[in-house]
Amino acid sequence: MSGTAGTIGRMTSNWAAFTTAEPDLAKLVEERFGHHVHHVLATLRRDGSPRTSGLEVRFLNGELWLGMMPDSLKARDLMRDPRFAVQANPGDGTSMAGGDVRISGRALLVEDPAAIARYTDRVQVPDPNSFHLFRTELTEVTRTYVEDEKYLVVQVWNPGGPVRTMKRT
């Protein structure tokens, strides 16, 4: 059984489909990621333990893209097991405007030169011929925030369903 067996049968979606299904939440998530350049990516090491790394993300052409240095450990992790989670940088902790947001899914290595060229036309990379580009398929988008200084609110979206909202005191 492969390391990705847990994702077989699980619905996935690209960023455009999420934006169409839940435009308000998608806008909040993009804004939250837009507050900072660097975010935290979680991947799985060969032994199954988690690895966290810094990363820039891009929302372009209806996709969420992850770009990284060639042969970086995080790139190797994703090429072996595409499951990932990326959390927006929380900043200095004094302002969590938009809440805490996380995106989970599968990251698929892009090898098509035309797709890579479309990306590098919009995003400056040190060497367009020497980086790994991953297109993502989403399995979950989560937003957590505090409402009225009283409730912890968790919103969760999975492909094929509406946003579920839970409040805790």
PEPERA-V264540 format. One record per residue. N is the residue number from 0. RES is the residue in three letters. NEAR is the number of other ideal C-beta (glycine too) atoms within 10 Angstrom. Layout:
n=N res=RES near=NEAR
n=N res=RES near=NEAR
This chain:
n=0 res=MET near=6
n=1 res=SER near=9
n=2 res=GLY near=13
n=3 res=THR near=14
n=4 res=ALA near=8
n=5 res=GLY near=10
n=6 res=THR near=17
n=7 res=ILE near=8
n=8 res=GLY near=6
n=9 res=ARG near=15
n=10 res=MET near=12
n=11 res=THR near=17
n=12 res=SER near=21
n=13 res=ASN near=17
n=14 res=TRP near=24
n=15 res=ALA near=14
n=16 res=ALA near=16
n=17 res=PHE near=21
n=18 res=THR near=18
n=19 res=THR near=11
n=20 res=ALA near=17
n=21 res=GLU near=18
n=22 res=PRO near=10
n=23 res=ASP near=10
n=24 res=LEU near=19
n=25 res=ALA near=19
n=26 res=LYS near=12
n=27 res=LEU near=19
n=28 res=VAL near=27
n=29 res=GLU near=17
n=30 res=GLU near=13
n=31 res=ARG near=24
n=32 res=PHE near=22
n=33 res=GLY near=12
n=34 res=HIS near=15
n=35 res=HIS near=12
n=36 res=VAL near=11
n=37 res=HIS near=10
n=38 res=HIS near=22
n=39 res=VAL near=15
n=40 res=LEU near=22
n=41 res=ALA near=18
n=42 res=THR near=23
n=43 res=LEU near=19
n=44 res=ARG near=14
n=45 res=ARG near=11
n=46 res=ASP near=5
n=47 res=GLY near=8
n=48 res=SER near=7
n=49 res=PRO near=10
n=50 res=ARG near=14
n=51 res=THR near=13
n=52 res=SER near=16
n=53 res=GLY near=12
n=54 res=LEU near=21
n=55 res=GLU near=15
n=56 res=VAL near=19
n=57 res=ARG near=15
n=58 res=PHE near=16
n=59 res=LEU near=13
n=60 res=ASN near=14
n=61 res=GLY near=12
n=62 res=GLU near=17
n=63 res=LEU near=25
n=64 res=TRP near=21
n=65 res=LEU near=24
n=66 res=GLY near=19
n=67 res=MET near=21
n=68 res=MET near=14
n=69 res=PRO near=11
n=70 res=ASP near=10
n=71 res=SER near=14
n=72 res=LEU near=13
n=73 res=LYS near=23
n=74 res=ALA near=22
n=75 res=ARG near=17
n=76 res=ASP near=22
n=77 res=LEU near=24
n=78 res=MET near=14
n=79 res=ARG near=14
n=80 res=ASP near=19
n=81 res=PRO near=20
n=82 res=ARG near=18
n=83 res=PHE near=22
n=84 res=ALA near=18
n=85 res=VAL near=23
n=86 res=GLN near=19
n=87 res=ALA near=24
n=88 res=ASN near=15
n=89 res=PRO near=17
n=90 res=GLY near=12
n=91 res=ASP near=6
n=92 res=GLY near=6
n=93 res=THR near=6
n=94 res=SER near=9
n=95 res=MET near=16
n=96 res=ALA near=10
n=97 res=GLY near=18
n=98 res=GLY near=19
n=99 res=ASP near=15
n=100 res=VAL near=24
n=101 res=ARG near=19
n=102 res=ILE near=23
n=103 res=SER near=17
n=104 res=GLY near=25
n=105 res=ARG near=19
n=106 res=ALA near=27
n=107 res=LEU near=16
n=108 res=LEU near=13
n=109 res=VAL near=19
n=110 res=GLU near=9
n=111 res=ASP near=10
n=112 res=PRO near=10
n=113 res=ALA near=8
n=114 res=ALA near=15
n=115 res=ILE near=18
n=116 res=ALA near=10
n=117 res=ARG near=14
n=118 res=TYR near=21
n=119 res=THR near=16
n=120 res=ASP near=10
n=121 res=ARG near=10
n=122 res=VAL near=15
n=123 res=GLN near=7
n=124 res=VAL near=14
n=125 res=PRO near=7
n=126 res=ASP near=9
n=127 res=PRO near=15
n=128 res=ASN near=9
n=129 res=SER near=10
n=130 res=PHE near=18
n=131 res=HIS near=21
n=132 res=LEU near=23
n=133 res=PHE near=21
n=134 res=ARG near=19
n=135 res=THR near=24
n=136 res=GLU near=20
n=137 res=LEU near=20
n=138 res=THR near=20
n=139 res=GLU near=16
n=140 res=VAL near=26
n=141 res=THR near=21
n=142 res=ARG near=21
n=143 res=THR near=15
n=144 res=TYR near=17
n=145 res=VAL near=12
n=146 res=GLU near=10
n=147 res=ASP near=6
n=148 res=GLU near=5
n=149 res=LYS near=8
n=150 res=TYR near=13
n=151 res=LEU near=12
n=152 res=VAL near=15
n=153 res=VAL near=16
n=154 res=GLN near=20
n=155 res=VAL near=16
n=156 res=TRP near=23
n=157 res=ASN near=18
n=158 res=PRO near=18
n=159 res=GLY near=11
n=160 res=GLY near=11
n=161 res=PRO near=9
n=162 res=VAL near=15
n=163 res=ARG near=11
n=164 res=THR near=10
n=165 res=MET near=11
n=166 res=LYS near=10
n=167 res=ARG near=7
n=168 res=THR near=5
